[in-house]
Amino acid sequence: MVPDHSHIPAHAYFAGMIGIIFTLEFFTPSMFIFGYLYTVPILFASGKLPRKQIIPITLFSIGLTLLNILVPDFSRITTLTVVNRLIAAFALLITGFLSDRNRHYQAAISDQQIRLESNTKLMGLREDFTFTLTHDLKTPLLGAIETLKAFELKQFGGVSPIQTSVIHTMIRSHQNSLQLLETLLEIYRNDLEGLPLHLTTIDLTSLAEEAVSALLGLAASRRIHFSFDYGEANIRRSLWVKADRMQLERVFNNLLVNAINHSQKGDRVEIVLESSASWQVVKIMDRGSGIHAAELPHLFERFFQGQTNRQAKGTGLGLYLSRQIIDAHGGKIWAENRISKGALFGFKLLSSL
C-alpha cells in the first residue's frame, strides 16, 4: 500500500531539505560548495509557503553558506574558497529576489483571474436579466396595441378625429417599441445560439431596389433622394448570391435608414452595386458629416452610438445586427469616410455564379 504524505506540512519538507544540505555543507571540507543547493528550498518556499517567508529563508540560506567558510575548519580558508562562497551567496540572493517577484506576479494574475470570472458571471446575469425583461415586456405591449386598435375602430364608442390621430400615434410608438424588443431578443438569441439561415438564390440588385421603394415615404419626409450606380457602364445587372432573403432585407433597411438619418435635407443617398470575380458588393453612401476616426472601429458594436450630428437618434442595435447577419453569411461588412464628404457603409457576399 502506498503511504499517504498529503498530511505532512510544507514546513516539514522545507526543514528536511535544509537539514540535508546543512549536513552536506558542514561535514565536508569548505572547498566543496553545496550552498547552491539551497536554491531548492528557496524555490519550494516560493510555491508552498507564505510570500513574507521567502526573504528570511533566502537570508538564512546565505548565512549558512557563508558560515561554512569558518565552520568546521577555519584554518583551511583560502581566497578562492571565500570568492566561491560569495558567488554562491549572490546566486541565492538573486534566486530569492526572483522567487519573490514570481510570487508577486502569480498573486496579481490570480487576482485578475478572479476579477475576470466575477465580471463574466456579472455579465451573464445582466444578459439573462435583459433577455427575461425584454421577453416579458412584449406581452403588455401587445395588449396595449390591441386595445388602442379597438379604440381606433370605435369598439368602445365614438372617437373624434383628434383622438383618432392621437391613438394612431400611440399605436405607432408602441409598435416601434415592440420592434425594438424583438430586435433585442433576436440579438441576444443570435449571440447565444447563432443565426439560423434559410438560404435561397437571391438577386441583390432587386433586393436593393425593393428596400429603397419601401423607404421612399421616410426619405420624402426628410427630402432625401435615392440614386443607383450599377457599376461599370452603369448598366443594371443582377448580382446573384446564396442568402437568407428576410435577413438581407433587414441589412438593407438598417443601412439605408442609417444613411437617411445622417443626411441633411436635399441630400442624396447613393446605392452602388458592383460585381467582382468572387464577390457581390453593395455600398450605401451618404453626404452627411462623416464618421469620427475614433468611432470607426466601434461602429458595429452592440449599443454603440456615434457623436456625429443626426436627424434621428438610434439604439446602436441596427449596425450590430447587420454585422451578425453578414458574418453568418460568411461575408464582410465595413464602414469608411468618403474622400469628398459623408460616409460609406458596405458589405460583400460570395457570388453564387
C-alpha positions as CSV (number, residue, x, y, z in Angstrom):
1,M,0.0,0.0,0.0
2,V,1.4,3.4,-1.0
3,P,1.8,5.7,2.0
4,D,-0.2,9.0,2.1
5,H,2.1,12.0,2.5
6,S,-0.5,14.6,1.8
7,H,-0.9,15.4,5.5
8,I,2.8,16.3,6.0
9,P,3.0,20.1,6.4
10,A,5.1,22.2,3.9
11,H,7.4,23.4,6.7
12,A,8.4,19.8,7.4
13,Y,9.5,19.3,3.8
14,F,11.4,22.6,4.0
15,A,13.2,21.6,7.2
16,G,14.1,18.3,5.8
17,M,15.7,19.8,2.7
18,I,17.6,22.4,4.8
19,G,18.9,19.6,7.1
20,I,20.2,17.5,4.2
21,I,22.0,20.5,2.6
22,F,23.3,21.6,6.0
23,T,24.8,18.1,6.6
24,L,26.5,18.1,3.2
25,E,27.9,21.6,3.8
26,F,29.3,21.2,7.3
27,F,30.5,17.6,7.2
28,T,32.6,18.1,4.1
29,P,35.7,20.4,3.5
30,S,34.9,24.0,2.8
31,M,36.3,23.7,-0.7
32,F,33.2,21.7,-1.6
33,I,30.3,24.1,-2.0
34,F,26.8,22.7,-1.6
35,G,25.3,26.1,-0.9
36,Y,23.9,26.3,-4.4
37,L,21.5,23.5,-3.4
38,Y,19.7,26.0,-1.1
39,T,18.0,27.2,-4.3
40,V,15.8,24.1,-4.0
41,P,14.2,25.1,-0.6
42,I,14.0,28.7,-1.7
43,L,12.0,27.7,-4.8
44,F,10.0,25.3,-2.7
45,A,9.2,28.1,-0.2
46,S,8.1,30.3,-3.2
47,G,5.5,27.8,-4.2
48,K,4.3,26.5,-0.8
49,L,4.9,28.9,2.0
50,P,3.6,32.5,2.5
51,R,5.3,35.2,0.5
52,K,6.6,37.0,3.6
53,Q,8.8,34.0,4.5
54,I,10.7,33.9,1.2
55,I,13.2,36.7,2.0
56,P,14.0,35.4,5.6
57,I,14.6,31.9,4.2
58,T,16.9,33.3,1.5
59,L,18.9,35.3,4.1
60,F,19.1,32.2,6.3
61,S,20.5,30.1,3.4
62,I,23.0,32.8,2.5
63,G,24.1,32.9,6.2
64,L,24.7,29.1,6.3
65,T,26.6,29.3,3.1
66,L,29.0,32.0,4.4
67,L,29.2,30.4,7.8
68,N,30.7,27.3,6.2
69,I,33.8,29.4,5.5
70,L,34.6,29.4,9.2
71,V,33.0,26.1,10.3
72,P,34.1,23.4,10.7
73,D,37.7,24.2,9.8
74,F,38.8,27.9,10.0
75,S,42.4,27.1,9.3
76,R,41.8,26.0,5.7
77,I,40.3,29.3,4.5
78,T,41.6,30.4,1.1
79,T,40.8,33.3,-1.1
80,L,39.3,31.0,-3.7
81,T,37.0,29.5,-1.1
82,V,35.8,32.9,0.0
83,V,35.2,34.1,-3.5
84,N,33.3,30.9,-4.5
85,R,31.2,31.3,-1.3
86,L,30.4,34.9,-2.1
87,I,29.4,33.9,-5.6
88,A,27.1,31.2,-4.2
89,A,25.6,33.7,-1.8
90,F,24.9,36.2,-4.6
91,A,23.3,33.4,-6.6
92,L,21.0,32.6,-3.7
93,L,20.1,36.3,-3.3
94,I,19.1,36.5,-6.9
95,T,17.1,33.3,-6.6
96,G,15.2,34.7,-3.6
97,F,14.5,38.0,-5.3
98,L,13.2,36.4,-8.5
99,S,11.2,33.9,-6.4
100,D,9.6,36.8,-4.5
101,R,8.8,38.7,-7.8
102,N,7.4,35.5,-9.3
103,R,5.1,35.0,-6.3
104,H,4.0,38.7,-6.6
105,Y,3.2,38.3,-10.3
106,Q,1.3,35.0,-9.6
107,A,-0.8,36.7,-6.9
108,A,-1.5,39.5,-9.4
109,I,-2.5,37.1,-12.1
110,S,-4.7,35.1,-9.7
111,D,-6.4,38.3,-8.6
112,Q,-7.1,39.3,-12.2
113,Q,-8.5,35.9,-13.0
114,I,-10.9,36.2,-10.0
115,R,-12.0,39.6,-11.2
116,L,-12.4,38.3,-14.7
117,E,-14.5,35.4,-13.6
118,S,-16.6,37.7,-11.4
119,N,-17.1,40.1,-14.3
120,T,-18.0,37.2,-16.6
121,K,-20.6,36.0,-14.1
122,L,-22.0,39.5,-13.7
123,M,-22.2,40.0,-17.5
124,G,-24.1,36.6,-17.7
125,L,-26.6,37.7,-15.0
126,R,-27.0,41.0,-16.8
127,E,-27.6,39.3,-20.1
128,D,-30.1,36.9,-18.5
129,F,-31.9,39.8,-16.8
130,T,-32.1,41.8,-20.0
131,F,-33.3,38.8,-22.0
132,T,-36.0,38.0,-19.5
133,L,-37.1,41.6,-19.1
134,T,-37.3,42.1,-22.8
135,H,-39.3,39.0,-23.3
136,D,-41.7,39.8,-20.5
137,L,-42.3,43.4,-21.8
138,K,-43.7,42.0,-25.1
139,T,-47.0,40.9,-23.5
140,P,-48.2,44.2,-22.1
141,L,-47.1,46.0,-25.3
142,L,-49.1,43.6,-27.5
143,G,-52.1,44.1,-25.2
144,A,-51.8,47.9,-25.3
145,I,-51.5,47.8,-29.1
146,E,-54.7,45.7,-29.5
147,T,-56.6,47.9,-27.0
148,L,-55.6,51.0,-28.9
149,K,-56.7,49.4,-32.2
150,A,-60.0,48.6,-30.6
151,F,-60.4,52.3,-29.6
152,E,-59.4,53.3,-33.2
153,L,-62.1,51.0,-34.6
154,K,-64.7,52.7,-32.3
155,Q,-65.4,49.4,-30.5
156,F,-65.8,51.3,-27.2
157,G,-67.8,54.2,-28.6
158,G,-67.3,57.2,-30.8
159,V,-63.8,58.7,-31.3
160,S,-63.2,62.3,-32.5
161,P,-60.7,62.9,-35.4
162,I,-58.2,64.4,-33.0
163,Q,-58.5,61.4,-30.7
164,T,-58.1,59.1,-33.7
165,S,-54.8,60.9,-34.6
166,V,-53.5,60.6,-31.1
167,I,-54.4,56.9,-30.9
168,H,-52.7,56.3,-34.3
169,T,-49.6,58.0,-32.9
170,M,-49.7,55.9,-29.8
171,I,-50.1,52.7,-31.8
172,R,-47.1,53.6,-34.0
173,S,-45.0,54.4,-30.9
174,H,-45.9,51.1,-29.2
175,Q,-45.2,49.2,-32.5
176,N,-41.7,50.8,-32.6
177,S,-41.1,49.8,-29.0
178,L,-42.2,46.2,-29.8
179,Q,-39.9,46.2,-32.9
180,L,-37.0,47.3,-30.6
181,L,-37.8,44.5,-28.2
182,E,-37.9,42.0,-31.0
183,T,-34.5,43.2,-32.2
184,L,-33.0,42.9,-28.7
185,L,-34.3,39.4,-28.3
186,E,-33.0,38.3,-31.7
187,I,-29.6,39.8,-31.0
188,Y,-29.3,38.0,-27.6
189,R,-30.5,34.8,-29.2
190,N,-28.0,35.1,-32.1
191,D,-25.2,35.7,-29.7
192,L,-26.1,32.6,-27.7
193,E,-27.3,30.2,-30.4
194,G,-26.0,31.6,-33.7
195,L,-28.2,33.0,-36.5
196,P,-30.2,30.3,-38.4
197,L,-30.3,31.0,-42.2
198,H,-32.7,29.8,-44.9
199,L,-30.6,30.1,-48.0
200,T,-32.0,30.7,-51.4
201,T,-30.6,32.3,-54.6
202,I,-31.3,36.0,-54.4
203,D,-30.6,39.0,-56.7
204,L,-29.1,41.7,-54.6
205,T,-30.0,44.3,-57.2
206,S,-33.7,43.6,-57.0
207,L,-33.5,43.4,-53.2
208,A,-31.8,46.8,-53.0
209,E,-34.5,48.3,-55.3
210,E,-37.3,46.8,-53.2
211,A,-35.7,48.2,-50.0
212,V,-35.4,51.6,-51.4
213,S,-39.1,51.5,-52.5
214,A,-40.2,50.6,-49.0
215,L,-38.3,53.7,-47.6
216,L,-39.5,56.3,-50.2
217,G,-42.0,57.7,-47.7
218,L,-39.4,58.2,-45.0
219,A,-36.9,59.7,-47.4
220,A,-39.6,62.0,-48.8
221,S,-40.4,63.3,-45.3
222,R,-36.7,64.2,-44.9
223,R,-36.4,65.4,-48.5
224,I,-33.7,62.8,-49.2
225,H,-33.3,61.4,-52.7
226,F,-32.0,58.0,-53.8
227,S,-29.9,57.1,-56.8
228,F,-28.4,53.8,-58.1
229,D,-25.0,53.1,-59.5
230,Y,-24.8,49.7,-61.2
231,G,-21.0,49.7,-61.6
232,E,-19.2,49.5,-65.0
233,A,-21.1,51.3,-67.7
234,N,-23.9,51.9,-65.1
235,I,-26.0,49.2,-66.8
236,R,-28.4,47.4,-64.5
237,R,-27.5,43.7,-63.9
238,S,-28.3,41.1,-61.4
239,L,-26.0,40.2,-58.5
240,W,-26.8,36.6,-57.5
241,V,-25.9,35.3,-54.0
242,K,-26.9,32.4,-51.8
243,A,-28.5,34.1,-48.8
244,D,-31.5,34.4,-46.4
245,R,-33.8,36.9,-48.1
246,M,-35.5,38.1,-44.9
247,Q,-32.2,38.7,-43.1
248,L,-30.7,40.7,-46.0
249,E,-33.8,42.8,-46.2
250,R,-33.0,43.8,-42.6
251,V,-29.4,44.7,-43.5
252,F,-30.6,46.9,-46.4
253,N,-33.2,48.6,-44.2
254,N,-30.7,49.2,-41.4
255,L,-28.0,50.7,-43.7
256,L,-30.5,52.8,-45.7
257,V,-32.2,54.2,-42.6
258,N,-28.7,54.9,-41.2
259,A,-27.8,56.8,-44.3
260,I,-31.1,58.8,-44.2
261,N,-30.5,59.7,-40.5
262,H,-27.0,61.0,-41.4
263,S,-28.2,63.1,-44.3
264,Q,-29.4,66.7,-44.4
265,K,-32.5,67.9,-46.3
266,G,-31.9,67.9,-50.0
267,D,-29.1,65.3,-49.8
268,R,-28.8,62.2,-52.0
269,V,-28.1,58.7,-50.8
270,E,-26.3,56.6,-53.4
271,I,-26.6,52.8,-53.7
272,V,-23.6,51.3,-55.6
273,L,-23.9,47.7,-56.8
274,E,-20.7,46.1,-58.0
275,S,-19.6,42.6,-59.0
276,S,-16.1,41.1,-58.9
277,A,-14.7,37.6,-59.7
278,S,-15.8,36.1,-56.3
279,W,-17.9,38.8,-54.5
280,Q,-21.0,40.8,-55.0
281,V,-20.6,44.2,-53.4
282,V,-23.2,46.7,-52.1
283,K,-22.2,50.2,-51.0
284,I,-24.5,52.8,-49.5
285,M,-23.1,56.3,-49.4
286,D,-24.4,59.4,-47.8
287,R,-23.3,63.1,-47.8
288,G,-23.5,63.7,-44.1
289,S,-20.9,64.8,-41.7
290,G,-18.9,61.6,-41.9
291,I,-17.6,59.4,-39.1
292,H,-15.1,60.4,-36.4
293,A,-11.9,58.4,-36.8
294,A,-12.1,57.2,-33.2
295,E,-15.5,55.8,-33.8
296,L,-14.8,53.7,-36.9
297,P,-13.5,50.6,-35.0
298,H,-16.7,50.6,-32.8
299,L,-19.5,51.3,-35.3
300,F,-20.7,47.7,-35.4
301,E,-20.5,47.0,-31.7
302,R,-23.7,46.5,-29.7
303,F,-25.4,49.7,-28.4
304,F,-22.7,51.9,-29.8
305,Q,-23.9,55.4,-30.8
306,G,-21.6,57.8,-32.5
307,Q,-21.3,61.5,-31.6
308,T,-22.0,62.9,-35.1
309,N,-25.0,65.1,-35.8
310,R,-28.1,63.1,-36.7
311,Q,-31.6,63.9,-37.6
312,A,-32.8,60.9,-35.6
313,K,-31.1,59.0,-32.7
314,G,-30.9,55.3,-32.9
315,T,-30.4,52.5,-30.4
316,G,-27.0,51.3,-31.6
317,L,-28.5,47.9,-32.5
318,G,-29.1,48.2,-36.2
319,L,-25.4,48.1,-37.3
320,Y,-24.6,45.4,-34.8
321,L,-27.5,43.2,-36.1
322,S,-26.3,43.9,-39.7
323,R,-22.9,42.6,-38.7
324,Q,-24.3,39.5,-37.2
325,I,-26.3,38.8,-40.4
326,I,-23.4,39.4,-42.8
327,D,-21.0,37.4,-40.6
328,A,-23.4,34.5,-40.6
329,H,-23.4,34.6,-44.4
330,G,-19.6,34.4,-44.5
331,G,-19.4,37.9,-45.9
332,K,-17.8,41.2,-44.7
333,I,-19.3,44.5,-43.6
334,W,-17.4,47.7,-43.1
335,A,-17.6,51.5,-42.9
336,E,-15.3,54.3,-44.0
337,N,-15.3,58.0,-44.7
338,R,-15.8,59.2,-48.3
339,I,-13.0,61.3,-49.8
340,S,-15.3,64.2,-50.5
341,K,-18.0,64.3,-47.9
342,G,-20.1,61.8,-46.0
343,A,-19.7,58.1,-45.1
344,L,-19.8,54.8,-46.9
345,F,-21.3,51.6,-45.4
346,G,-20.7,48.5,-47.5
347,F,-21.0,44.7,-47.4
348,K,-20.0,41.9,-49.7
349,L,-21.2,38.3,-50.2
350,L,-19.8,35.4,-52.1
351,S,-21.2,35.2,-55.6
352,S,-23.4,32.2,-56.4
353,L,-22.4,32.1,-60.1
